[in-house]
C-alpha cells in the first residue's frame, strides 16, 4: 500500500508536461548553451540506414 499517492502525483506531473504550452526562446537557449545562432553550422544528419551487404 502507499503507491496510490505516488502514482497519482506522477500522473499529474506527466499530464501537466504533456498539455502545458511552453514558450521556447530559441535565441536565449542558444546563448545559454554557448552555441551559434546560425543553423548553417549544424551538420546534416547522417542516414541511419544499414549499408547493403554483398550477396553470397
N, CA, C and O atoms as CSV, one atom per row, in Angstrom:
chain,resi,resn,atom,element,x,y,z
A,1,UNK,N,N,0.845,-1.189,0.000
A,1,UNK,CA,C,0.000,0.000,0.000
A,1,UNK,C,C,0.885,1.246,0.000
A,1,UNK,O,O,2.087,1.169,0.258
A,2,UNK,N,N,0.270,2.399,-0.294
A,2,UNK,CA,C,1.027,3.631,-0.311
A,2,UNK,C,C,1.473,4.055,-1.694
A,2,UNK,O,O,2.003,5.153,-1.868
A,3,UNK,N,N,1.267,3.213,-2.663
A,3,UNK,CA,C,1.684,3.518,-4.042
A,3,UNK,C,C,0.697,4.467,-4.718
A,3,UNK,O,O,1.056,5.148,-5.678
A,4,UNK,N,N,-0.519,4.519,-4.238
A,4,UNK,CA,C,-1.564,5.318,-4.880
A,4,UNK,C,C,-1.236,6.791,-4.997
A,4,UNK,O,O,-1.412,7.386,-6.060
A,5,UNK,N,N,-0.762,7.384,-3.914
A,5,UNK,CA,C,-0.450,8.820,-3.951
A,5,UNK,C,C,0.717,9.113,-4.872
A,5,UNK,O,O,0.684,10.084,-5.628
A,6,UNK,N,N,1.748,8.284,-4.817
A,6,UNK,CA,C,2.918,8.500,-5.665
A,6,UNK,C,C,2.536,8.385,-7.138
A,6,UNK,O,O,2.960,9.198,-7.958
A,7,UNK,N,N,1.738,7.380,-7.469
A,7,UNK,CA,C,1.314,7.199,-8.854
A,7,UNK,C,C,0.429,8.356,-9.302
A,7,UNK,O,O,0.546,8.823,-10.434
A,8,UNK,N,N,-0.451,8.819,-8.424
A,8,UNK,CA,C,-1.324,9.944,-8.765
A,8,UNK,C,C,-0.501,11.203,-9.033
A,8,UNK,O,O,-0.811,11.970,-9.944
A,9,UNK,N,N,0.543,11.413,-8.240
A,9,UNK,CA,C,1.388,12.593,-8.440
A,9,UNK,C,C,2.154,12.483,-9.751
A,9,UNK,O,O,2.267,13.462,-10.488
A,10,UNK,N,N,2.686,11.289,-10.048
A,10,UNK,CA,C,3.400,11.093,-11.305
A,10,UNK,C,C,2.480,11.336,-12.495
A,10,UNK,O,O,2.877,11.948,-13.487
A,11,UNK,N,N,1.252,10.851,-12.386
A,11,UNK,CA,C,0.274,11.036,-13.453
A,11,UNK,C,C,-0.032,12.519,-13.637
A,11,UNK,O,O,-0.133,13.003,-14.764
A,12,UNK,N,N,-0.179,13.235,-12.527
A,12,UNK,CA,C,-0.473,14.666,-12.580
A,12,UNK,C,C,0.672,15.429,-13.243
A,12,UNK,O,O,0.438,16.278,-14.104
A,13,UNK,N,N,1.897,15.131,-12.848
A,13,UNK,CA,C,3.064,15.806,-13.409
A,13,UNK,C,C,3.194,15.491,-14.898
A,13,UNK,O,O,3.462,16.382,-15.703
A,14,UNK,N,N,3.006,14.240,-15.258
A,14,UNK,CA,C,3.106,13.850,-16.668
A,14,UNK,C,C,2.048,14.556,-17.500
A,14,UNK,O,O,2.330,15.008,-18.610
A,15,UNK,N,N,0.856,14.654,-16.982
A,15,UNK,CA,C,-0.229,15.329,-17.698
A,15,UNK,C,C,0.080,16.810,-17.875
A,15,UNK,O,O,-0.177,17.374,-18.938
A,16,UNK,N,N,0.634,17.446,-16.834
A,16,UNK,CA,C,0.991,18.864,-16.926
A,16,UNK,C,C,2.062,19.078,-17.992
A,16,UNK,O,O,1.988,20.025,-18.775
A,17,UNK,N,N,3.052,18.196,-18.016
A,17,UNK,CA,C,4.111,18.326,-19.015
A,17,UNK,C,C,3.585,18.104,-20.428
A,17,UNK,O,O,4.012,18.770,-21.371
A,18,UNK,N,N,2.663,17.172,-20.563
A,18,UNK,CA,C,2.134,16.843,-21.887
A,18,UNK,C,C,1.271,17.963,-22.456
A,18,UNK,O,O,1.368,18.282,-23.641
A,19,UNK,N,N,0.432,18.556,-21.622
A,19,UNK,CA,C,-0.543,19.509,-22.129
A,19,UNK,C,C,-0.177,20.968,-21.905
A,19,UNK,O,O,-0.875,21.849,-22.406
A,20,UNK,N,N,0.896,21.256,-21.168
A,20,UNK,CA,C,1.290,22.642,-20.935
A,20,UNK,C,C,1.875,23.228,-22.215
A,20,UNK,O,O,2.524,22.524,-22.989
A,21,UNK,N,N,1.649,24.487,-22.426
A,21,UNK,CA,C,2.189,25.174,-23.592
A,21,UNK,C,C,3.404,25.961,-23.127
A,21,UNK,O,O,3.279,26.997,-22.474
A,22,UNK,N,N,4.568,25.460,-23.470
A,22,UNK,CA,C,5.807,26.098,-23.057
A,22,UNK,C,C,6.289,27.011,-24.167
A,22,UNK,O,O,6.374,26.611,-25.328
A,23,UNK,N,N,6.603,28.246,-23.794
A,23,UNK,CA,C,7.183,29.167,-24.760
A,23,UNK,C,C,8.684,28.919,-24.801
A,23,UNK,O,O,9.345,28.896,-23.762
A,24,UNK,N,N,9.210,28.738,-25.984
A,24,UNK,CA,C,10.617,28.416,-26.139
A,24,UNK,C,C,11.326,29.596,-26.784
A,24,UNK,O,O,11.039,29.960,-27.925
A,25,UNK,N,N,12.252,30.186,-26.045
A,25,UNK,CA,C,13.052,31.283,-26.564
A,25,UNK,C,C,14.343,30.684,-27.122
A,25,UNK,O,O,15.291,30.434,-26.378
A,26,UNK,N,N,14.370,30.458,-28.423
A,26,UNK,CA,C,15.477,29.762,-29.054
A,26,UNK,C,C,16.779,30.557,-28.921
A,26,UNK,O,O,17.832,29.977,-28.659
A,27,UNK,N,N,16.714,31.857,-29.098
A,27,UNK,CA,C,17.935,32.668,-29.022
A,27,UNK,C,C,18.545,32.607,-27.621
A,27,UNK,O,O,19.759,32.473,-27.472
A,28,UNK,N,N,17.702,32.706,-26.608
A,28,UNK,CA,C,18.199,32.651,-25.232
A,28,UNK,C,C,18.793,31.284,-24.920
A,28,UNK,O,O,19.836,31.186,-24.273
A,29,UNK,N,N,18.131,30.235,-25.379
A,29,UNK,CA,C,18.621,28.885,-25.164
A,29,UNK,C,C,19.971,28.686,-25.854
A,29,UNK,O,O,20.872,28.059,-25.296
A,30,UNK,N,N,20.104,29.218,-27.061
A,30,UNK,CA,C,21.357,29.103,-27.799
A,30,UNK,C,C,22.484,29.801,-27.058
A,30,UNK,O,O,23.596,29.280,-26.978
A,31,UNK,N,N,22.199,30.981,-26.513
A,31,UNK,CA,C,23.216,31.715,-25.764
A,31,UNK,C,C,23.621,30.952,-24.515
A,31,UNK,O,O,24.804,30.902,-24.176
A,32,UNK,N,N,22.654,30.358,-23.825
A,32,UNK,CA,C,22.947,29.616,-22.599
A,32,UNK,C,C,23.799,28.385,-22.907
A,32,UNK,O,O,24.667,28.015,-22.117
A,33,UNK,N,N,23.556,27.763,-24.039
A,33,UNK,CA,C,24.317,26.574,-24.403
A,33,UNK,C,C,25.660,26.924,-25.029
A,33,UNK,O,O,26.497,26.048,-25.246
A,34,UNK,N,N,25.866,28.212,-25.321
A,34,UNK,CA,C,27.139,28.651,-25.863
A,34,UNK,C,C,27.324,28.330,-27.325
A,34,UNK,O,O,28.452,28.287,-27.816
A,35,UNK,N,N,26.234,28.103,-28.027
A,35,UNK,CA,C,26.318,27.753,-29.441
A,35,UNK,C,C,26.139,28.954,-30.332
A,35,UNK,O,O,25.969,30.081,-29.866
A,36,UNK,N,N,26.181,28.700,-31.600
A,36,UNK,CA,C,25.976,29.729,-32.602
A,36,UNK,C,C,24.493,29.859,-32.892
A,36,UNK,O,O,23.749,28.884,-32.794
A,37,UNK,N,N,24.062,31.055,-33.249
A,37,UNK,CA,C,22.646,31.255,-33.544
A,37,UNK,C,C,22.316,30.914,-34.992
A,37,UNK,O,O,21.150,30.948,-35.384
A,38,UNK,N,N,23.325,30.588,-35.785
A,38,UNK,CA,C,23.109,30.254,-37.184
A,38,UNK,C,C,22.892,28.758,-37.348
A,38,UNK,O,O,23.629,27.953,-36.778
A,39,UNK,N,N,21.885,28.385,-38.123
A,39,UNK,CA,C,21.613,26.975,-38.363
A,39,UNK,C,C,22.554,26.412,-39.424
A,39,UNK,O,O,22.582,25.200,-39.638
A,40,UNK,N,N,23.333,27.281,-40.099
A,40,UNK,CA,C,24.262,26.822,-41.121
A,40,UNK,C,C,25.404,26.013,-40.521
A,40,UNK,O,O,26.048,25.234,-41.223
A,41,UNK,N,N,25.661,26.193,-39.216
A,41,UNK,CA,C,26.756,25.496,-38.554
A,41,UNK,C,C,26.413,24.067,-38.191
A,41,UNK,O,O,27.299,23.296,-37.823
A,42,UNK,N,N,25.143,23.696,-38.286
A,42,UNK,CA,C,24.716,22.361,-37.895
A,42,UNK,C,C,24.954,21.405,-39.061
A,42,UNK,O,O,24.437,21.629,-40.155
A,43,UNK,N,N,25.726,20.347,-38.842
A,43,UNK,CA,C,25.974,19.400,-39.941
A,43,UNK,C,C,24.704,18.623,-40.264
A,43,UNK,O,O,23.863,18.421,-39.388
A,44,UNK,N,N,24.556,18.186,-41.507
A,44,UNK,CA,C,23.363,17.410,-41.876
A,44,UNK,C,C,23.348,16.074,-41.144
A,44,UNK,O,O,24.397,15.493,-40.866
A,45,UNK,N,N,22.167,15.603,-40.840
A,45,UNK,CA,C,22.023,14.327,-40.142
A,45,UNK,C,C,22.458,13.200,-41.061
A,45,UNK,O,O,22.146,13.192,-42.252
A,46,UNK,N,N,23.180,12.252,-40.491
A,46,UNK,CA,C,23.614,11.119,-41.292
A,46,UNK,C,C,22.484,10.107,-41.383
A,46,UNK,O,O,21.620,10.032,-40.509
A,47,UNK,N,N,22.509,9.344,-42.443
A,47,UNK,CA,C,21.480,8.330,-42.644
A,47,UNK,C,C,21.747,7.151,-41.726
A,47,UNK,O,O,22.890,6.715,-41.591
A,48,UNK,N,N,20.715,6.637,-41.100
A,48,UNK,CA,C,20.856,5.511,-40.190
A,48,UNK,C,C,20.466,4.200,-40.859
A,48,UNK,O,O,20.266,3.188,-40.187
A,49,UNK,N,N,20.359,4.222,-42.189
A,49,UNK,CA,C,20.003,3.010,-42.905
A,49,UNK,C,C,21.233,2.119,-43.006
A,49,UNK,O,O,22.327,2.605,-43.293
A,50,UNK,N,N,21.069,0.830,-42.776
A,50,UNK,CA,C,22.227,-0.059,-42.880
A,50,UNK,C,C,22.691,-0.168,-44.336
A,50,UNK,O,O,21.889,-0.115,-45.269
A,51,UNK,N,N,24.006,-0.322,-44.501
A,51,UNK,CA,C,24.543,-0.458,-45.843
A,51,UNK,C,C,24.142,-1.831,-46.398
A,51,UNK,O,O,24.020,-2.807,-45.658
A,52,UNK,N,N,23.943,-1.877,-47.699
A,52,UNK,CA,C,23.550,-3.162,-48.286
A,52,UNK,C,C,24.744,-4.115,-48.255
A,52,UNK,O,O,25.881,-3.725,-48.521
A,53,UNK,N,N,24.457,-5.360,-47.926
A,53,UNK,CA,C,25.506,-6.364,-47.842
A,53,UNK,C,C,25.629,-7.087,-49.172
A,53,UNK,O,O,24.628,-7.270,-49.866
A,54,UNK,N,N,26.837,-7.503,-49.542
A,54,UNK,CA,C,27.002,-8.235,-50.805
A,54,UNK,C,C,26.279,-9.581,-50.748
A,54,UNK,O,O,26.225,-10.224,-49.700
A,55,UNK,N,N,25.731,-9.992,-51.879
A,55,UNK,CA,C,25.020,-11.275,-51.948
A,55,UNK,C,C,26.020,-12.414,-51.903
A,55,UNK,O,O,27.116,-12.308,-52.454
A,56,UNK,N,N,25.650,-13.490,-51.257
A,56,UNK,CA,C,26.527,-14.659,-51.134
A,56,UNK,C,C,26.170,-15.701,-52.163
A,56,UNK,O,O,26.799,-16.758,-52.216
